[in-house]
Structure formats: C-alpha cells, structure tokens
Amino acid sequence: MLVVKIFHLGILFTVFIFTIHISSVYATVDAKNNNSSSTGNNTSPVKPDNYAIKVGEGNHTVSYTKYFPDYVEIAAGDSITWYNGVDVPLPHTVTFINDLGNTEKIGLPFYVSNNTQFTPVLNNLGEPLEETTGNGTRIVMMLNARALTPTVITADNKVMELKKDSIYTLNGTEKFVNSGPLLSLDKKQTFDYSFSNSFTVVFNKPGFYEYTCLFHPWMIGKLLVKP
C-alpha cells in the first residue's frame, strides 16, 4: 500500500509540475503576442510588431513557389518584412496590384523606328525579341522597369521609385506597390544588376490585402490588418 501511495503521489507531483510548465509557456506566448505593458490604469501604448515572411523556399534540387506563411493577421501599425528563402538565385517579388492592367507584366512591347540599331554589350550573343507587323512597324519586347525595381504608383498615377531593401508605409490607396525581385542574401551579387534582399511594409490602415509574385502569378499571399 505504501508503494501504491508513493506511486500516486509521484503521478500527482508530475502532473502538477507539467501544469505549471504549460501555464508558464502560454503566459510567455501571450505576453509576446500582446506586446503591451499596460497594467491597471497604465495607458502605455502597444509597441508595433514586425513579422517575417519567407518568399519561396528550396535549393538547386527543388523549390517551392509559395509564401511562408501565405496568410497572416496583424494589427494596424505592425509591419511585415519579406525575404527570399531560396538557396539558389531564383527571384520572387511581393507585389500589391489595384486597378491596373499591364504594370504587372515582366516584358512589354514598344514601337521603335525601323532604322533603330541595337548594339550588344558585354560581348553577348543575345538580341532583342522583336516582331514586324503587317504594315512594316517594328515592335520590340523590353523588360518592364516598374516590375523589376521597387516601385509605387499612387492613386493619382504618380510613379515613385523606391530604394533597394526599402521600408514603405502603405496607405491602402496605391494602385501598385512592388518590391522588385528579391534574392537571398548570399545570392545578391550573382547578377550584374543588384537586387534587393528584403522588402518591408508598414500597415497603418486596417483591411484585407492580397499580393502576388510577378514571376509566379499563382503565388498568392493574403493578410488581414485588424484595427
């Protein structure tokens, strides 16, 4: 009987310790998420949080064209930093599009004069992609700078070019907000052109937002900004 009582006491003690441990863990998580020092009549402001989202994931063998996570809920005033999670130079973008048709295209056609000559640089063997229409007009496909650089188009159609690795405060009325291609930290200098490593947006306006990757349009990210 003594052995049974000791065994029962051991179980109760273990459950008690486990309960204390779980309670402390949940208390830590809640405190971290709440991020508020308000107690009693203390009206200290809540400090904004910054969240990180991985843009793509993988290596030279396999890659996943997805945002990790692809849905988050944050509070107004919080910010999100996106960064490339692929170990090879595979670019992704974070692009918010609202009421625009062609700005999201990587390549756009332009008319050029028939006597225009394109001279290769860096001893490359490439040539521009062009087509001659039925009436003899030359159309040349060129890369869209607004898709390949950090760019904002405001509600009144003003175009603003952002710096690389920008921190931008979104007001919710923009027609176009684009990170430009993001590359992982150790792959930044792989290309002749230097791309961003990260893109940070501060969300002050509550609402539901969606964004995508211009290289992989099936990549969709969603976020809810709560008041």
C-alpha positions as a LaTeX table, in Angstrom:
\begin{tabular}{lrrr}
\hline
Residue & $x$ (\AA) & $y$ (\AA) & $z$ (\AA) \\
\hline
Met1 & 0.00 & 0.00 & 0.00 \\
Leu2 & 2.87 & 2.32 & 0.80 \\
Val3 & 4.36 & 1.74 & $-2.65$ \\
Val4 & 0.97 & 2.49 & $-4.29$ \\
Lys5 & 0.58 & 5.73 & $-2.30$ \\
Ile6 & 4.12 & 6.83 & $-3.21$ \\
Phe7 & 3.37 & 6.00 & $-6.89$ \\
His8 & 0.15 & 8.04 & $-6.78$ \\
Leu9 & 1.93 & 10.97 & $-5.12$ \\
Gly10 & 4.61 & 10.79 & $-7.84$ \\
Ile11 & 1.97 & 11.00 & $-10.56$ \\
Leu12 & 0.25 & 13.95 & $-8.88$ \\
Phe13 & 3.57 & 15.74 & $-8.47$ \\
Thr14 & 4.45 & 15.17 & $-12.14$ \\
Val15 & 1.05 & 16.48 & $-13.29$ \\
Phe16 & 1.46 & 19.50 & $-11.02$ \\
Ile17 & 4.91 & 20.33 & $-12.43$ \\
Phe18 & 3.67 & 19.79 & $-16.02$ \\
Thr19 & 0.69 & 22.09 & $-15.39$ \\
Ile20 & 2.96 & 24.83 & $-14.05$ \\
His21 & 5.26 & 24.43 & $-17.09$ \\
Ile22 & 2.39 & 24.64 & $-19.58$ \\
Ser23 & 0.93 & 27.67 & $-17.82$ \\
Ser24 & 4.27 & 29.47 & $-17.92$ \\
Val25 & 4.74 & 28.66 & $-21.62$ \\
Tyr26 & 1.31 & 30.00 & $-22.55$ \\
Ala27 & 1.85 & 33.07 & $-20.38$ \\
Thr28 & 5.12 & 33.77 & $-22.23$ \\
Val29 & 3.49 & 33.37 & $-25.64$ \\
Asp30 & 0.55 & 35.60 & $-24.73$ \\
Ala31 & 2.82 & 38.29 & $-23.36$ \\
Lys32 & 4.96 & 38.19 & $-26.50$ \\
Asn33 & 1.98 & 38.39 & $-28.84$ \\
Asn34 & 0.21 & 41.06 & $-26.84$ \\
Asn35 & 3.37 & 43.15 & $-26.58$ \\
Ser36 & 1.68 & 45.53 & $-24.16$ \\
Ser37 & 2.93 & 46.83 & $-20.86$ \\
Ser38 & $-0.49$ & 48.16 & $-19.77$ \\
Thr39 & $-1.41$ & 47.22 & $-16.22$ \\
Gly40 & $-4.23$ & 48.68 & $-14.18$ \\
Asn41 & $-4.57$ & 52.36 & $-15.06$ \\
Asn42 & $-1.32$ & 52.34 & $-17.05$ \\
Thr43 & $-2.09$ & 53.53 & $-20.61$ \\
Ser44 & 1.31 & 52.84 & $-22.19$ \\
Pro45 & 0.96 & 52.43 & $-25.97$ \\
Val46 & 1.24 & 48.99 & $-27.56$ \\
Lys47 & 4.53 & 48.59 & $-29.37$ \\
Pro48 & 4.12 & 47.61 & $-33.06$ \\
Asp49 & 5.33 & 44.19 & $-34.10$ \\
Asn50 & 7.39 & 43.23 & $-37.13$ \\
Tyr51 & 6.66 & 39.91 & $-38.82$ \\
Ala52 & 8.86 & 38.00 & $-41.28$ \\
Ile53 & 7.53 & 36.12 & $-44.31$ \\
Lys54 & 9.70 & 33.86 & $-46.42$ \\
Val55 & 9.27 & 34.35 & $-50.17$ \\
Gly56 & 9.74 & 30.93 & $-51.74$ \\
Glu57 & 11.82 & 28.11 & $-50.37$ \\
Gly58 & 14.20 & 25.49 & $-51.76$ \\
Asn59 & 17.59 & 24.81 & $-53.29$ \\
His60 & 19.17 & 23.63 & $-56.56$ \\
Thr61 & 17.18 & 20.37 & $-56.39$ \\
Val62 & 13.65 & 21.55 & $-55.60$ \\
Ser63 & 11.95 & 24.86 & $-54.96$ \\
Tyr64 & 8.53 & 25.85 & $-53.65$ \\
Thr65 & 6.81 & 28.87 & $-55.18$ \\
Lys66 & 4.83 & 29.87 & $-52.14$ \\
Tyr67 & 4.86 & 32.44 & $-49.36$ \\
Phe68 & 5.64 & 31.03 & $-45.90$ \\
Pro69 & 3.18 & 31.72 & $-44.34$ \\
Asp70 & 0.76 & 32.76 & $-47.08$ \\
Tyr71 & $-1.80$ & 34.19 & $-44.64$ \\
Val72 & $-1.21$ & 36.32 & $-41.56$ \\
Glu73 & $-3.23$ & 38.53 & $-39.26$ \\
Ile74 & $-1.61$ & 41.63 & $-37.82$ \\
Ala75 & $-2.68$ & 44.84 & $-36.08$ \\
Ala76 & $-2.67$ & 48.31 & $-37.58$ \\
Gly77 & 0.78 & 49.82 & $-37.14$ \\
Asp78 & 2.57 & 46.47 & $-37.48$ \\
Ser79 & 4.97 & 45.76 & $-40.30$ \\
Ile80 & 5.98 & 42.76 & $-42.40$ \\
Thr81 & 9.41 & 42.04 & $-43.86$ \\
Trp82 & 9.59 & 39.68 & $-46.82$ \\
Tyr83 & 12.84 & 37.92 & $-47.69$ \\
Asn84 & 13.85 & 35.29 & $-50.24$ \\
Gly85 & 14.16 & 31.79 & $-48.79$ \\
Val86 & 15.63 & 30.05 & $-51.86$ \\
Asp87 & 19.29 & 28.96 & $-51.75$ \\
Val88 & 19.74 & 29.49 & $-55.50$ \\
Pro89 & 19.32 & 32.75 & $-57.46$ \\
Leu90 & 15.59 & 32.37 & $-58.14$ \\
Pro91 & 13.90 & 35.77 & $-57.81$ \\
His92 & 10.44 & 36.44 & $-56.39$ \\
Thr93 & 8.52 & 39.66 & $-55.87$ \\
Val94 & 5.99 & 40.97 & $-53.37$ \\
Thr95 & 3.52 & 42.98 & $-55.43$ \\
Phe96 & 0.26 & 44.66 & $-54.44$ \\
Ile97 & $-1.88$ & 45.46 & $-57.52$ \\
Asn98 & $-5.06$ & 47.52 & $-57.50$ \\
Asp99 & $-6.90$ & 48.62 & $-60.65$ \\
Leu100 & $-4.02$ & 48.28 & $-63.11$ \\
Gly101 & $-3.79$ & 46.29 & $-66.32$ \\
Asn102 & $-0.26$ & 45.96 & $-67.71$ \\
Thr103 & 2.04 & 47.23 & $-64.99$ \\
Glu104 & 2.45 & 43.73 & $-63.63$ \\
Lys105 & 3.97 & 42.38 & $-66.88$ \\
Ile106 & 7.67 & 41.48 & $-66.85$ \\
Gly107 & 8.05 & 42.31 & $-70.55$ \\
Leu108 & 6.21 & 44.98 & $-72.53$ \\
Pro109 & 6.10 & 45.71 & $-76.31$ \\
Phe110 & 7.32 & 49.06 & $-77.62$ \\
Tyr111 & 7.32 & 50.60 & $-81.09$ \\
Val112 & 10.77 & 51.51 & $-82.45$ \\
Ser113 & 11.92 & 53.20 & $-85.58$ \\
Asn114 & 12.69 & 50.85 & $-88.48$ \\
Asn115 & 16.25 & 52.19 & $-88.71$ \\
Thr116 & 16.95 & 51.65 & $-85.00$ \\
Gln117 & 20.06 & 49.54 & $-84.44$ \\
Phe118 & 20.58 & 47.54 & $-81.23$ \\
Thr119 & 24.24 & 47.03 & $-80.34$ \\
Pro120 & 25.10 & 44.13 & $-78.00$ \\
Val121 & 27.18 & 44.91 & $-74.90$ \\
Leu122 & 29.48 & 42.72 & $-72.82$ \\
Asn123 & 30.20 & 40.66 & $-75.94$ \\
Asn124 & 26.91 & 38.82 & $-75.51$ \\
Leu125 & 25.31 & 36.80 & $-78.27$ \\
Gly126 & 21.78 & 37.88 & $-77.49$ \\
Glu127 & 19.41 & 40.02 & $-79.47$ \\
Pro128 & 16.15 & 41.81 & $-78.67$ \\
Leu129 & 12.88 & 39.99 & $-79.15$ \\
Glu130 & 11.13 & 41.84 & $-81.96$ \\
Glu131 & 8.37 & 41.40 & $-84.49$ \\
Thr132 & 7.45 & 43.22 & $-87.67$ \\
Thr133 & 3.75 & 43.88 & $-88.11$ \\
Gly134 & 1.84 & 43.62 & $-91.37$ \\
Asn135 & 2.32 & 47.33 & $-92.10$ \\
Gly136 & 6.08 & 47.14 & $-91.51$ \\
Thr137 & 6.17 & 48.58 & $-87.98$ \\
Arg138 & 8.82 & 47.11 & $-85.68$ \\
Ile139 & 7.69 & 46.07 & $-82.21$ \\
Val140 & 10.39 & 45.22 & $-79.67$ \\
Met141 & 9.78 & 43.47 & $-76.37$ \\
Met142 & 11.59 & 45.12 & $-73.47$ \\
Leu143 & 11.84 & 44.47 & $-69.75$ \\
Asn144 & 9.42 & 46.49 & $-67.64$ \\
Ala145 & 11.39 & 48.65 & $-65.20$ \\
Arg146 & 8.35 & 49.01 & $-62.93$ \\
Ala147 & 8.23 & 45.24 & $-62.49$ \\
Leu148 & 11.97 & 44.86 & $-61.92$ \\
Thr149 & 12.56 & 47.72 & $-59.49$ \\
Pro150 & 10.93 & 48.68 & $-56.17$ \\
Thr151 & 8.11 & 50.93 & $-57.39$ \\
Val152 & 4.95 & 52.58 & $-56.10$ \\
Ile153 & 2.16 & 54.04 & $-58.24$ \\
Thr154 & $-0.15$ & 56.25 & $-56.20$ \\
Ala155 & $-3.90$ & 56.67 & $-56.55$ \\
Asp156 & $-3.32$ & 59.75 & $-58.72$ \\
Asn157 & $-0.89$ & 57.85 & $-61.01$ \\
Lys158 & 2.34 & 59.31 & $-59.65$ \\
Val159 & 5.25 & 56.88 & $-60.03$ \\
Met160 & 7.77 & 56.65 & $-57.20$ \\
Glu161 & 10.90 & 54.55 & $-57.41$ \\
Leu162 & 11.96 & 53.16 & $-54.04$ \\
Lys163 & 15.44 & 52.30 & $-52.88$ \\
Lys164 & 16.58 & 48.71 & $-52.60$ \\
Asp165 & 15.68 & 46.95 & $-49.33$ \\
Ser166 & 13.02 & 49.61 & $-48.78$ \\
Ile167 & 10.71 & 50.20 & $-45.85$ \\
Tyr168 & 7.42 & 51.59 & $-47.19$ \\
Thr169 & 4.35 & 52.76 & $-45.28$ \\
Leu170 & 1.21 & 51.64 & $-47.13$ \\
Asn171 & $-1.81$ & 53.95 & $-47.04$ \\
Gly172 & $-4.12$ & 51.49 & $-48.81$ \\
Thr173 & $-4.98$ & 53.64 & $-51.84$ \\
Glu174 & $-1.98$ & 52.78 & $-54.01$ \\
Lys175 & $-2.54$ & 51.22 & $-57.42$ \\
Phe176 & 0.78 & 49.40 & $-57.41$ \\
Val177 & 3.36 & 48.56 & $-54.76$ \\
Asn178 & 6.21 & 46.32 & $-55.88$ \\
Ser179 & 9.28 & 45.06 & $-54.06$ \\
Gly180 & 11.17 & 44.28 & $-57.24$ \\
Pro181 & 12.96 & 40.92 & $-57.42$ \\
Leu182 & 14.15 & 39.64 & $-54.05$ \\
Leu183 & 17.22 & 37.41 & $-53.85$ \\
Ser184 & 18.61 & 35.60 & $-50.84$ \\
Leu185 & 21.46 & 37.33 & $-49.01$ \\
Asp186 & 24.28 & 35.20 & $-50.38$ \\
Lys187 & 22.97 & 35.39 & $-53.97$ \\
Lys188 & 22.67 & 39.17 & $-54.26$ \\
Gln189 & 25.80 & 39.65 & $-56.35$ \\
Thr190 & 25.21 & 36.70 & $-58.68$ \\
Phe191 & 23.74 & 39.02 & $-61.31$ \\
Asp192 & 25.28 & 42.10 & $-62.93$ \\
Tyr193 & 22.32 & 44.07 & $-61.60$ \\
Ser194 & 22.00 & 44.26 & $-57.81$ \\
Phe195 & 18.58 & 43.24 & $-56.47$ \\
Ser196 & 17.02 & 43.74 & $-53.05$ \\
Asn197 & 17.33 & 41.19 & $-50.27$ \\
Ser198 & 14.23 & 42.25 & $-48.37$ \\
Phe199 & 11.13 & 44.45 & $-48.54$ \\
Thr200 & 9.30 & 45.87 & $-45.53$ \\
Val201 & 5.80 & 47.36 & $-45.48$ \\
Val202 & 4.17 & 49.16 & $-42.54$ \\
Phe203 & 0.39 & 48.71 & $-42.48$ \\
Asn204 & $-1.45$ & 51.57 & $-40.78$ \\
Lys205 & $-4.82$ & 51.11 & $-42.49$ \\
Pro206 & $-6.98$ & 48.15 & $-41.36$ \\
Gly207 & $-8.32$ & 45.93 & $-44.13$ \\
Phe208 & $-7.75$ & 42.81 & $-46.19$ \\
Tyr209 & $-4.81$ & 42.77 & $-48.60$ \\
Glu210 & $-3.60$ & 40.37 & $-51.30$ \\
Tyr211 & $-0.28$ & 40.31 & $-53.09$ \\
Thr212 & 1.49 & 38.15 & $-55.65$ \\
Cys213 & 4.82 & 37.35 & $-57.32$ \\
Leu214 & 5.21 & 38.80 & $-60.82$ \\
Phe215 & 7.39 & 35.87 & $-61.89$ \\
His216 & 4.97 & 33.28 & $-60.49$ \\
Pro217 & 1.41 & 34.66 & $-60.59$ \\
Trp218 & $-0.01$ & 31.57 & $-58.84$ \\
Met219 & 1.84 & 32.66 & $-55.69$ \\
Ile220 & $-0.77$ & 34.49 & $-53.64$ \\
Gly221 & $-0.28$ & 35.98 & $-50.20$ \\
Lys222 & $-3.08$ & 37.31 & $-48.01$ \\
Leu223 & $-3.08$ & 39.35 & $-44.83$ \\
Leu224 & $-5.67$ & 40.86 & $-42.55$ \\
Val225 & $-4.84$ & 44.10 & $-40.78$ \\
Lys226 & $-7.01$ & 44.47 & $-37.69$ \\
Pro227 & $-7.84$ & 47.84 & $-36.09$ \\
\hline
\end{tabular}
